Amino acid sequence: MALHDHWERLSMSDRTAFLARRAAAGRWPYGAQEGWQRGRPWQPMRPLVIAHRDYEALGGVAERLLRLAVDSCRRRATTVGELREVMHDRCPQRLLTPAGPLEHDEVLRVARPDVLVCQGVPKFLELNISATIYGIPALDRMAEAYARLWAGAALTVPAPILAARSALLAALMSRRSGPGRRLLVPTWRSGFGQAAKLGNRRALRAYLRPTVESATSAGLDVVVEDLSRLRTDGHGRLYAGNARVDMVLNWFHTWMITGDSGGVEAIATALAAGTVELFLPESMRLLRSKQVLAWLYEDLDLLSAEDRSLVLSHVPWTAWAGPRQPCEDRDAVVRRALRERENLVLKPANEGSGRGVVFGTDLDDHSWRTLVTESARQQTVVVQQRVESDSVWMPFPDPSSGAQCDLRLPYVLSPFLVGGRNCGALVRHAGPDRTGSRVINLGAGAVANTTLLTERTPDHGPSATRRR
């Protein structure tokens, strides 16, 4: 697999016509109403174009790495609670089942790994197990809108994320014994995340409407209700208003919830009674820790030759350091971090959205040593080999004049895996107003985009894989 953007290999006349239609379409509505793209004046004019075979190969690599990650966790813990202790995780998880086993199919229901492509080779920086709903409706619609604008040789839309998720929900519901087949899609209040960005529950309901429609189309009985209106009966059965619930589409972290703690407690009571199931077990959040990537490297000698090659090829070297680590092991990580400072990045193991990321090139030796040492005494951190991303030419319409602005930009490619199946992709890159940012994240001002697929490598025009 050599993963490249094939846009510049497409017919020039087809590209020109597409960009003209895209310019005439004006501002994309996708994501703007949903909060995650609100206030972003610069919007991309075209998707990444990836060969279908390479897209499928990427999904295969991702699926295998995710299963290897679970295997590494299972070597260190047999239950969810044991894994939490090994990770020294202290984040409140009110719906966690400590005695639950670490089962591959359960903890890998949804993932959205972050991938940088370096000279055509995908490098997995984070596994992002337990992905949130952010952008899923918009991404499916964005890909479809791109496809409608393209009039040349066929570019296809990846399998839609919403449909894949609804099919998995229906399959899980069909396994349940008894008559219950009702899915709860909850709303909630929070000062964080998507609910906070949208501002009120009415907007959150509108955001969730495609999810509800997709689940209903898959044959599920869906009820939308606020967490504040959940309750249990004397048998631990969960009710949303007057409707009994059998599964919860829990697209929230319990630590984010404000003012609805009674609803969370009702779900916890039903879980303990075994009358309800979470679509996303809260144990999934543990496996998104970047410490798991370090464990893959610690376990290299335990892997088959094929799996060992897969890790070495597609996971940047990663090591962890933390308060629970023996001093000699922590000191060894610090020494290597100091020797290779210019090629490393420090990251908190359990943070996201680029929080706490420090590049070794930004500090001198003394400051870097102090940072790594002190950080590791307070929390689990990883040091990871720095990856220089390939870049792509990306056109933008100027928000004031409408003139086309072309820039060459690095990007992050994040395929969604639902039940192990590759579907859709979130692409993030800078806009013309954020070209200096090295952390490519929506929270840091990056722009959201997606992909279309080409069945065969086009043979028109120069390659689009030139380096920055």
C-alpha positions, 0 to 999 in steps of 0.5 A: 500500500502506498497511500497518496492523494490522486487529485492532480492525476485526474483529468485537468478539464474534469478538475476545472469543471468541478472547481467551478461548480464548487465555487458556484455552490458557495459556503458549505453548510456541512458542519456549520450548523452543528457547531464544529465548523461554526465561525470557520471562514475558510472552507476547502473546495475539493476532497482528498481522492484516494485509490479504493484499493489503498483505502481498503488496505488502510482499513485492514491495517487499522483493524489489525492494529486495533486488535493487537492493541486490545491483545496488549491490554489483555496481557496486562489485565483480565478485566476492565477494572484491572486495566484501569489500575494498570493505566493509573486512570483516574477520570470519573467513569460512572458507567464503567463495569470494573468486572467486565472482561476485555472482549475485542468485539465489544471494545472495538465497536467504533474507532477513528484512528488518526493517521499521518501519511509519510512518503505514502506510508500511513503512520498511526499516531492515535487509535481513538477508540471510543470516537464521539459523534462529532461530524458524522452526519456532516461527513456523509453529506459532504462526501455525497455533495462532492460526488454530485459535483464531479462529472468526470470518470467515476469517483465514489463515496466511501461506505456511509458511517451512519448506515454502518453504525445503524447496521451494527446497532441492529445486529447487536439488538437482534442478539438480545433475548426477550422482546425488547428492541428499543434504542435510546438516543439521549440528549444532555446538558454540558459545558463541554463538547458537542452539546456546549458548541450547539448551545441548547437541547433543541439544536442537539436534537436537530444534530441527532436527527440523521442518527435517529432517521438512520437507526429507524431505517435499520428497523430499530424502535428509537426514542429520543429523550433527555437524560433528566427524564430517565428513571428505573423501576423496581426491577432495574429496568430503564425508562425514558419517559414512559418508554422502556429502553433496551440499549443506549446510544451513549455518545457522551462522556459521563464526566461532561454531563452537568445537571443530569446526574440522575439520568446517568445514575438511572443508566448505571442502575439498569446496567448493574441489573443487566436490563440495558446495554450501552452501545459504547461500553465505557471501557472503550475510553481506556483503550484510546490511551496512547500508552497502548501504542507504547505497549505494542512496542514493548510486546514486539518480541511476542508478536508474529513476524507479520504483526511485528512488521506491521507495527514497525511500519505503521506505528511511530516508535512510542514509549511511556513514562509515568508515576507507576513506572519503576524509576529505572524504566522511567530514567531509561525513557528520559535518557532516550528522550534527551538523546533523540529530542529533535525527533520526538514529541511529548504527549499526555497519554490520556489527553486529546485535541492536541492538548499538552503536545510539545515538540522536542525541537521547541525546547533546549536539552535542559528544558526538555529533560525537565519537562519529560521528567516532571510530566512523568512524575505527575501523569502518564505521558508518551514520547513518540517519534515525530512524523513529517506528514506528506502534503497536498495542494488544497484550493480555498475560496477567499471568504471576502472576494471569492477568488481561489487561494491554493496552498500546499498543506499537511493533513491528518486522515482519520478513517472510521471503523465500525464493527471492524468495517472501514467506512467514511473518513475525516480529513483535517488540514489547516486553512489559509489562516492557520498555516503555521499550526503543527497540531492539526486538530479541529479544536486548534482551528483546523478545517474538516474535509473528507475523501472520495475514492477512485477505482484505479490510479488515474493516469492524467497529469502530474503526481499529487504526492510531492513533498513540502 
